[in-house]
Amino acid sequence: MAELADGSGTKVGPRRRVVDPGRHGPAEIIAHAVWLYHRFPLSYREVEELLLARGITVSHETIRQWCTHFGPQYTAGLRRRRPQAADKWHLDEVFIKINGVRHYLWRAVDQYGDVLDILVQSKRDAKAAKRFLAKLMKKQRRVPRVLVTDKLRSYGVAHRELTRSVEHRSHKGLNNRAENSNQPTRQRERAMKYFRSRRAAQKFLAAFSQISPHFRPRRHLMAASEYRAEMTARFTTWEQVTGIAGLPAAA
């Protein structure tokens, strides 16, 4: 099959229109690769194979660079378009292995399960809890109405020092919302054969926690027609965020 090279190491079939936003490669191919990697439990090599099946030749290393460079940009765009979070925040922490060493992934979600923020830290003491809560409030630019946590005492210290006026509900059974949001992370952690560094884990999980849920509406609460309409709207938002909305269609 005849192929057309775009000068960035990417080859596409002759029927595809190439739109090159710069030295990085075709915008629509970059957006599709980043979507595949963050939406499904795939490796870079598996994304490479899926693109090859569509007549697109690109190395797994290029895909890694695209995800590293563009993932945070797309994440920021999705966050800007997201409605303001609800005022009831659930905080939780789970351990993750980074280069064989135990670390902790701190996560905050609202009462609807939307991820507010994540932070990878080496401890789960009071200092770590205060650091995460301060970062969360700075990003949200407000304090919650209710703070829900498990029985970890570090949350009590952070609450007393940073959000004394906020209602704090500390009970393991009340925090299933935050605990359930960790399941997709566990799936990716296994697919990636765990993480190699704290910086890499933070960077990936920050993007993953926004991109993956964007394409996971609460399907069990929707009729089929409502789900299709919601997904269409979300893909439209994705096209706007990634800069491919309005680009010429493939010939």
C-alpha positions in Angstrom: 0.0 0.0 0.0 1.3 3.4 -0.9 2.1 5.6 2.1 2.7 9.2 2.8 5.3 10.3 5.3 4.7 13.5 7.3 8.3 14.1 8.2 7.9 13.2 11.9 8.4 9.4 11.5 4.6 8.9 11.0 3.3 7.2 7.9 -0.3 7.3 6.9 -2.3 5.7 4.2 -2.9 7.7 1.0 -6.6 8.3 1.7 -5.8 10.1 5.0 -5.5 13.9 5.0 -2.5 14.9 7.1 -2.8 18.0 9.2 0.6 18.8 10.8 0.4 21.4 13.6 4.2 21.5 13.9 7.1 19.2 14.4 5.0 16.8 16.6 2.9 15.1 13.9 -0.7 15.1 12.6 -3.1 16.4 15.2 -5.8 13.9 14.7 -3.4 10.9 14.9 -1.8 12.3 18.1 -5.2 12.8 19.7 -6.3 9.3 18.8 -3.1 7.7 20.2 -3.4 9.6 23.5 -7.1 8.6 23.7 -6.3 5.0 23.1 -3.6 4.9 25.7 -5.5 6.6 28.5 -8.9 5.2 27.8 -8.0 1.5 27.5 -5.5 -0.7 29.5 -3.0 -0.7 26.6 0.8 -0.5 26.3 2.5 1.8 23.9 3.3 -1.2 21.7 -0.3 -2.2 21.6 -1.4 1.3 20.6 1.3 1.1 17.9 -0.3 -2.1 16.6 -3.8 -0.6 16.6 -2.6 2.4 14.6 -0.8 0.1 12.2 -4.1 -1.8 11.6 -5.5 1.5 10.3 -2.5 2.1 8.0 -0.6 4.4 10.3 3.0 3.6 11.0 4.4 5.2 14.1 6.9 3.8 16.7 5.9 3.1 20.3 8.5 5.6 21.4 6.9 8.4 19.5 3.6 7.4 21.1 5.2 7.6 24.5 6.5 11.1 23.7 3.0 12.2 22.5 1.4 10.9 25.7 4.0 12.6 27.9 3.9 15.9 26.0 0.2 16.2 25.1 -1.5 14.3 27.9 -1.1 17.1 30.4 -2.3 19.7 27.8 -5.4 17.7 27.1 -6.0 17.2 30.8 -5.9 20.9 31.5 -8.3 21.5 28.6 -10.8 19.0 30.0 -10.5 20.4 33.5 -11.3 24.0 32.2 -14.4 22.7 30.6 -15.6 20.7 33.5 -18.4 22.2 35.7 -17.6 23.2 39.2 -17.2 20.3 41.5 -19.8 19.5 44.0 -19.3 20.6 47.6 -19.0 17.2 49.2 -15.5 15.8 48.9 -14.4 12.2 49.5 -10.7 11.6 50.3 -8.9 8.3 50.2 -5.4 6.9 49.8 -4.1 3.6 48.4 -0.7 2.1 48.2 1.1 1.7 44.8 4.4 0.2 44.0 7.0 2.5 42.4 10.2 0.7 41.4 9.4 -1.9 44.0 8.9 0.7 46.8 5.6 1.3 48.5 4.1 4.8 47.9 0.6 6.2 48.4 -1.8 7.6 45.9 -4.0 10.2 47.5 -7.3 10.9 45.6 -10.2 13.2 46.1 -13.6 12.8 44.4 -16.9 14.6 44.8 -20.2 12.9 45.7 -20.8 12.1 42.0 -17.5 10.3 41.6 -15.8 13.0 39.6 -12.1 13.1 40.3 -11.0 16.4 41.8 -7.2 15.8 42.2 -4.6 13.1 42.9 -1.2 13.2 44.5 1.5 10.5 44.8 3.5 10.7 48.0 5.9 8.4 49.9 4.0 8.8 53.2 0.5 8.8 54.6 1.1 10.7 57.8 -0.4 14.0 58.9 2.1 16.1 56.8 1.2 14.2 53.7 -2.6 14.6 54.4 -2.1 18.4 55.0 -0.1 18.7 51.8 -2.8 17.0 49.7 -5.7 18.8 51.3 -3.9 22.2 50.8 -3.2 21.3 47.1 -6.8 20.3 46.6 -8.3 23.4 48.0 -5.8 25.6 46.1 -6.8 23.9 42.8 -10.6 24.1 43.6 -10.2 27.6 45.0 -12.6 26.9 47.8 -13.3 24.6 50.8 -15.9 21.9 50.7 -19.2 21.8 52.7 -18.5 18.2 53.9 -15.3 16.3 54.0 -15.6 12.5 54.0 -12.6 10.3 54.9 -11.8 6.9 56.3 -10.6 6.4 59.9 -7.0 7.4 59.1 -6.0 9.8 61.9 -3.9 11.9 59.6 -7.1 13.3 58.0 -8.2 14.5 61.5 -5.0 16.5 61.9 -5.4 18.0 58.4 -9.0 18.9 59.0 -8.3 20.6 62.4 -5.5 22.7 61.0 -6.8 23.6 57.5 -10.6 23.2 57.4 -11.8 23.4 61.0 -15.1 25.0 59.9 -15.9 22.2 57.5 -18.0 19.2 58.6 -15.8 16.1 58.7 -17.3 12.7 58.5 -14.8 10.0 59.3 -16.1 6.5 58.7 -14.9 3.7 56.4 -18.3 2.8 55.2 -19.0 6.3 54.0 -16.0 6.4 51.7 -16.9 3.8 49.1 -17.2 6.6 46.5 -13.5 7.4 46.7 -12.4 3.7 47.1 -14.3 2.6 44.0 -12.6 5.3 41.9 -9.3 3.5 42.5 -10.3 0.4 40.5 -9.4 1.8 37.0 -6.0 2.8 38.4 -5.4 -0.7 39.6 -6.2 -2.1 36.2 -3.7 0.3 34.6 -1.1 -0.3 37.2 -1.1 -4.0 36.3 -1.2 -3.4 32.6 1.9 -1.1 32.8 3.8 -3.6 35.0 3.8 -0.9 37.7 5.5 2.4 37.8 9.2 3.2 37.5 9.4 6.6 39.3 7.2 8.9 41.4 7.4 11.7 38.9 6.3 9.4 36.1 3.5 8.0 38.2 2.3 11.5 39.2 2.4 12.7 35.6 0.6 9.7 34.1 -2.1 9.4 36.8 -2.9 13.1 36.7 -3.7 12.8 33.0 -5.3 9.3 33.4 -7.6 10.5 36.2 -9.1 13.1 33.9 -9.1 11.6 30.4 -10.4 8.1 31.3 -13.4 9.3 33.4 -14.3 11.7 30.7 -15.2 8.7 28.5 -16.9 6.8 31.3 -20.3 8.4 32.0 -22.6 6.6 34.4 -23.9 4.3 31.8 -26.0 2.2 34.2 -28.1 5.3 34.9 -28.8 6.1 31.3 -31.0 4.7 28.5 -29.1 3.7 25.4 -30.1 6.8 23.5 -29.1 9.0 26.4 -25.7 7.3 26.6 -25.0 7.7 22.9 -25.9 11.4 23.1 -23.7 11.9 26.1 -20.8 10.2 24.4 -21.2 12.2 21.3 -21.1 15.4 23.4 -17.9 14.2 25.2 -16.2 13.3 21.9 -17.0 16.8 20.7 -15.4 18.2 23.8 -12.4 16.0 23.2 -12.0 17.3 19.6 -12.1 20.9 20.9 -9.6 20.2 23.6 -7.2 18.4 21.3 -7.5 21.0 18.6 -8.9 18.7 15.9 -12.4 20.3 15.8 -12.9 22.0 12.5 -9.9 20.4 10.8 -10.6 19.2 7.2 -12.0 15.7 7.1 -10.1 12.8 5.6 -10.4 12.6 1.9 
